Amino acid sequence: MLRYPWIILLCVLPTLLSSCGPPVPASSPPTSTVAVSATNPNGNEPEGTTLLEAIERTVAESIAKLRDSAVALEYAVADAPSGARRVATGVVVNDRGDVLSIRIDPPKSTAPILARDASGGRHPARWVAADAETGLTLLRIDPSIAKPVRPASRAPRLGSQVLIIGNPFGLGHSVIRGQVAGLDRRVDVGPRPLGGLIQLDASLHPGDSGALVANLRGEWLGLIRSGLARPGGEGEGRTFDHDLGFAIPAHDALWIAEQLGLRRRVDRAYLGVRLNLDPVDTPSGAILDGIVSDSPAARAGLKTGDRVLAFDGFAIKSPSDLTDRLDRTLANSETTLEYLRGSRRDRLTIRTSSRPPLIPDPPRSSAKEDDLPSPRPRELNERIELLERRLRDLEKQEGHSEAHP
């Protein structure tokens, strides 16, 4: 039943031992961590559950709570033929019924967004707003439908086990096991690269976009952003990699959800600098490769060649560190930059501005990985057959004219 029983055993053993009773005195003889079980007063047959069964019970309790905080989503695809539907997963993040998911299109009047709870009940969901840079979409459902998830008190650790509650192929509230394969990843998954992502090794499928990612204690770590397809374009030659995914951390997702709820958009900070992205022999920091005229950086006096070392007290070790900090800062904020110009280290206060508008993505077609299959309308089939017959007739006429000039 367990995919990595020995790893899970090592991960949860200290917690279980500390919660199963009083601490063992220092003089007590050592016990086996694999075969530990409670015994009856006579000391013959073990009673109760073994340690492995206790671990399974703890994980099962976490799964039950997490399933109550996830919803399976079904919605119409924008600019698609009638009947085309897509599936995804949503995470309930507060007691107001706010739900976070990934790239949910605004609903058509005739095709509302449906949210299915863990018991199978279907409920309407209201589209609130979406963030173009991360793809995070804020929806709202009746607060009584699902319970809000509990964010993790500490960041995930490399190699730790995770639970994923997804909606693969529309089979809602499926439980997936995986592990953290990387931290603080930066990936091109949107109009601008996203940083700070959690890399996961897990079996992902269409419909798992927005899936809830949690630790074995049932605490929310993030939600699946992407990873269902390998880079390299779309179309017939597209290949899929179902074991590699990236999740937006919970604290970033909550910050974005707050902005979407208040302002219906995320107004991120803009400096107006170009960064030297050459990784070869580049010292620590973010070297400015250019300054945009009449920008916050230009007005503050920054110059090409300056090396940013800190942003609001956070150390900047690479260009991506600076862009990640800006991604988490609101526009029109007073910020402090520490930089190196030549051999002189200095500090200045700079007021950020709003970012230039993004070029909108082209409309998505219905032939995407999360679509539910829908039959082609009969009238469309008839028109296609008529066109094919006409094409065959024209080909015959053309062949006849070539044979008799």
C-alpha positions in Angstrom: 0.0 0.0 0.0 2.8 2.4 0.9 5.0 3.5 -2.0 8.1 4.1 0.1 7.3 2.4 3.5 10.8 2.6 4.9 11.2 6.3 4.0 7.8 7.2 5.5 8.8 5.1 8.6 11.9 7.2 9.1 10.0 10.5 8.5 7.2 9.9 11.0 8.8 7.7 13.6 10.0 10.6 15.9 6.6 12.2 15.9 4.8 9.0 16.5 7.0 8.0 19.4 6.7 11.4 21.0 2.9 11.2 20.8 2.3 7.6 21.9 3.2 8.0 25.6 5.7 9.3 28.1 9.3 9.5 27.2 11.4 6.4 27.7 13.9 6.8 30.6 17.6 6.9 29.7 18.2 3.6 31.5 15.6 1.7 29.5 17.0 -0.9 27.1 16.8 -0.1 23.4 13.9 -1.4 21.4 13.5 -2.3 17.7 12.1 0.6 15.6 10.6 -1.9 13.1 9.0 -4.4 15.4 7.7 -2.1 18.2 4.2 -3.1 19.3 2.2 -2.9 22.5 1.9 -6.1 24.5 -0.8 -7.3 26.9 0.0 -7.6 30.7 0.8 -11.3 30.3 3.5 -10.5 27.8 2.6 -13.1 25.3 0.6 -11.9 22.2 1.0 -8.3 21.0 -2.2 -6.3 21.2 -3.2 -3.1 19.4 -1.4 -2.0 16.2 2.1 -2.3 15.0 4.1 0.8 14.4 3.7 0.5 10.7 -0.1 0.3 11.1 0.0 3.3 13.4 1.8 5.2 10.7 -0.7 4.2 8.1 -3.5 5.3 10.4 -1.9 8.7 10.9 -1.4 9.2 7.2 -5.0 8.1 6.5 -6.3 10.7 9.0 -4.3 13.3 7.2 -5.7 12.2 3.8 -9.2 12.5 5.1 -8.7 16.1 6.3 -7.0 17.1 3.0 -9.7 15.6 0.9 -12.2 17.9 2.7 -10.1 20.9 1.7 -10.0 20.1 -2.0 -12.6 20.4 -4.7 -12.7 18.8 -8.2 -13.4 21.5 -10.8 -15.0 21.2 -14.2 -15.4 24.3 -16.5 -15.8 25.3 -20.1 -12.7 26.2 -22.3 -12.7 29.7 -23.6 -13.2 30.1 -27.4 -13.8 26.3 -27.8 -16.7 24.4 -29.5 -19.8 23.9 -27.5 -19.5 21.0 -25.1 -15.7 21.2 -24.6 -15.0 20.9 -20.8 -11.8 20.9 -18.8 -11.0 19.5 -15.4 -8.7 20.8 -12.6 -8.3 20.8 -8.8 -8.9 23.6 -6.3 -7.7 24.2 -2.8 -10.0 25.9 -0.2 -7.7 28.4 1.6 -10.0 30.2 4.1 -13.3 30.0 5.9 -14.8 32.5 3.3 -14.9 29.7 0.7 -12.0 31.1 -1.4 -10.6 28.5 -3.7 -7.2 28.6 -5.5 -6.6 26.8 -8.8 -4.6 27.2 -12.0 -5.7 28.9 -15.2 -9.4 28.6 -14.9 -11.2 30.5 -17.7 -14.0 32.9 -16.8 -17.2 31.0 -17.1 -19.7 31.3 -20.0 -23.2 32.2 -19.0 -24.4 28.8 -20.2 -21.6 26.7 -18.7 -20.9 27.5 -15.1 -17.9 26.3 -13.1 -18.7 23.3 -11.0 -17.0 22.3 -7.9 -17.3 18.7 -6.6 -16.7 18.1 -2.9 -15.2 14.9 -1.3 -18.6 13.3 -0.9 -19.5 13.8 -4.6 -21.8 16.8 -4.2 -21.7 19.3 -7.1 -21.8 23.0 -6.4 -21.5 26.2 -8.4 -18.2 28.2 -8.1 -17.9 31.9 -8.8 -14.9 33.2 -10.7 -13.3 36.1 -8.9 -10.0 37.0 -10.6 -6.8 35.5 -12.1 -3.1 36.4 -11.9 -1.6 36.4 -15.4 2.0 35.8 -14.2 1.5 32.7 -12.1 -1.8 31.4 -13.6 -3.3 31.3 -10.1 -7.1 31.8 -10.2 -9.3 32.7 -7.3 -12.8 31.2 -7.1 -15.4 31.3 -4.4 -17.8 28.6 -3.2 -20.3 28.3 -0.3 -18.2 28.2 2.9 -20.1 25.3 4.2 -19.1 23.0 1.3 -15.5 22.4 2.3 -13.1 23.1 5.1 -10.1 25.4 4.7 -6.7 23.8 4.5 -4.1 24.3 7.2 -0.8 25.8 5.9 2.4 24.1 7.0 4.3 25.7 9.9 7.7 24.9 8.2 9.0 24.7 4.7 9.3 21.4 2.9 12.6 19.5 3.1 14.5 18.0 0.2 13.6 14.4 -0.1 10.6 14.5 2.2 7.4 12.7 1.4 4.3 14.5 0.3 0.6 13.7 -0.3 -1.1 15.2 -3.4 -4.9 15.4 -3.7 -5.8 15.8 -7.3 -8.4 15.2 -10.0 -6.8 13.0 -12.6 -9.0 12.7 -15.7 -11.9 14.0 -13.7 -11.6 11.2 -11.0 -11.9 13.7 -8.1 -10.1 13.6 -4.8 -7.5 10.9 -5.8 -4.5 10.5 -3.5 -1.0 10.6 -5.0 2.2 10.0 -3.1 5.5 11.7 -4.1 8.5 13.4 -2.7 10.3 16.7 -2.8 12.9 16.5 -5.6 14.0 20.1 -5.6 13.5 23.5 -3.8 13.6 27.1 -5.0 13.3 26.1 -8.7 12.9 28.6 -11.5 11.0 27.5 -14.5 9.5 29.0 -17.6 5.8 28.1 -17.1 4.2 31.4 -17.9 4.7 34.8 -19.6 7.6 35.4 -17.2 9.8 32.8 -15.4 8.5 31.7 -12.0 10.9 31.3 -9.1 10.7 29.7 -5.7 8.9 26.6 -7.0 8.8 23.2 -5.3 10.0 20.4 -7.7 8.1 17.2 -7.1 8.6 13.6 -8.1 5.1 12.3 -8.3 2.7 10.6 -10.7 0.7 13.5 -12.2 -2.0 13.4 -14.8 -4.3 15.8 -16.7 -6.7 17.3 -14.1 -4.0 17.6 -11.4 -3.4 21.2 -12.2 -4.0 23.1 -8.9 -3.7 19.8 -6.9 -3.2 20.2 -3.2 0.3 19.3 -2.0 0.8 18.6 1.7 3.2 16.9 4.1 2.3 13.6 6.0 0.9 15.6 8.9 -1.8 17.0 6.6 -0.3 20.5 6.4 -0.5 22.4 3.1 2.8 23.0 1.3 1.5 24.3 -2.1 -0.4 23.5 -5.2 0.6 22.0 -8.5 1.3 24.7 -11.1 2.6 22.6 -14.0 4.7 19.7 -15.1 2.2 17.7 -17.2 4.1 18.1 -20.4 7.7 18.3 -21.3 8.9 21.7 -22.8 9.1 21.8 -26.6 5.8 23.0 -27.9 2.4 21.7 -28.5 0.6 19.7 -31.1 0.9 16.2 -32.4 4.6 15.9 -31.5 4.0 16.8 -27.8 5.3 14.3 -25.2 4.3 14.0 -21.6 6.3 13.6 -18.4 3.9 12.5 -15.7 6.5 12.2 -13.0 7.8 15.8 -12.9 5.8 18.6 -11.4 6.3 22.1 -9.9 4.2 23.5 -7.1 3.7 27.1 -6.0 4.5 27.3 -2.3 1.6 27.9 0.0 2.8 31.2 1.4 3.2 32.7 -2.1 -0.2 31.4 -3.1 -1.8 33.0 -0.1 -0.2 36.3 -0.8 -1.5 36.2 -4.4 -4.9 35.2 -3.2 -5.1 38.1 -0.8 -4.2 40.6 -3.7 -6.7 39.0 -6.0 -9.4 39.2 -3.4 -8.7 42.9 -2.6 -7.8 44.3 -6.0 -8.8 41.6 -8.5 -5.1 41.6 -9.7 -1.6 41.5 -8.4 0.3 44.8 -8.9 3.9 43.7 -8.6 6.9 45.9 -8.2 8.9 47.2 -11.1 12.4 48.8 -11.0 13.2 49.2 -14.7 16.5 47.4 -14.9 18.0 44.8 -17.2 20.1 42.1 -15.5 23.2 40.3 -16.6 22.0 36.7 -16.8 25.4 35.2 -17.9 26.2 32.5 -15.2 29.9 32.2 -16.2 32.3 33.8 -13.7 29.5 36.0 -12.3 30.1 37.2 -8.7 27.4 37.0 -6.1 24.6 39.5 -6.6 22.6 40.9 -9.5 24.6 42.9 -11.9 22.6 45.6 -13.7 23.2 45.3 -17.5 21.0 48.4 -18.3 18.7 51.0 -16.9 15.4 51.9 -18.5 15.0 55.6 -19.0 12.5 57.4 -16.7 12.1 54.3 -14.5 12.3 54.0 -10.7 15.9 52.8 -11.0 16.9 55.7 -13.2 15.3 58.3 -10.9 17.0 56.7 -7.9 20.4 57.0 -9.6 21.3 53.4 -10.2 23.8 52.9 -13.1 24.8 50.1 -15.5 27.4 47.9 -13.8 26.0 48.3 -10.3 25.8 45.0 -8.4 22.7 44.7 -6.2 23.6 42.8 -3.0 20.5 43.1 -0.8 16.8 44.0 -1.3 14.9 45.1 1.8 17.3 43.2 4.0 17.2 40.0 1.9 20.6 38.9 0.5 20.7 38.8 -3.3 23.0 36.1 -4.6 21.9 35.9 -8.2 19.7 37.8 -10.7 16.8 35.4 -10.1 16.9 36.3 -6.4 16.2 39.9 -7.3 13.4 39.1 -9.6 11.9 36.7 -7.1 11.9 39.5 -4.4 10.2 41.9 -6.9 7.6 39.2 -7.6 6.7 39.3 -3.9 6.7 43.1 -3.5 3.8 45.3 -4.4 4.1 48.3 -6.7 4.5 51.8 -5.3 6.4 50.4 -2.3 9.4 52.0 -0.6 12.2 49.6 -0.8 15.9 49.6 0.2 18.7 48.4 -2.1 22.3 47.7 -1.1 24.6 47.7 -4.1 28.3 47.8 -5.0 29.6 50.4 -7.5 33.3 49.7 -8.2 34.7 49.0 -4.7 32.2 51.2 -2.9 29.2 49.7 -1.1 26.2 51.9 -0.8 22.5 51.9 0.0 19.5 53.8 -1.4 15.8 54.0 -1.0 13.7 53.5 -4.1 10.0 53.6 -4.8 8.9 50.9 -7.2 6.2 51.4 -9.8 3.7 49.1 -11.6 5.0 46.7 -14.3 4.3 47.3 -18.0 1.3 45.2 -19.2 1.9 41.7 -20.3 1.2 40.6 -23.9 -1.9 38.4 -23.5 -1.6 34.7 -24.3 -3.3 33.4 -27.4 -6.7 31.8 -26.7 -6.4 28.1 -25.7 -8.0 25.6 -28.0 -10.0 22.7 -26.7 -7.2 20.2 -27.6 -5.3 20.6 -24.3 -4.2 18.0 -21.8 -6.9 18.7 -19.2 -9.9 18.6 -21.6 -12.7 16.1 -21.0 -13.5 14.2 -24.2 -16.7 15.4 -25.9 -18.3 13.9 -29.1 -18.1 15.9 -32.3 -21.5 17.3 -33.2 -23.4 15.3 -35.9 -23.8 18.4 -38.2 -20.0 19.0 -38.1 -19.4 15.4 -39.2 -21.9 15.8 -42.0 -20.2 19.0 -43.3 -16.8 17.3 -43.2 -18.1 14.3 -45.2 -19.7 16.7 -47.8 -16.4 18.6 -48.2 -14.5 15.3 -48.6 -16.9 14.1 -51.3 -16.5 17.4 -53.2 -12.7 17.2 -52.9 -12.7 13.7 -54.4 -15.0 14.9 -57.3 -12.6 17.8 -58.1 -9.6 15.4 -58.1 -11.4 13.1 -60.5 -12.3 16.0 -62.8 -8.7 17.3 -62.8 -7.4 13.8 -63.7 -9.9 13.5 -66.5 -8.9 16.9 -68.0 -5.2 16.0 -67.9 -5.9 12.7 -69.8 -7.9 14.6 -72.5 -6.3 18.0 -73.2 
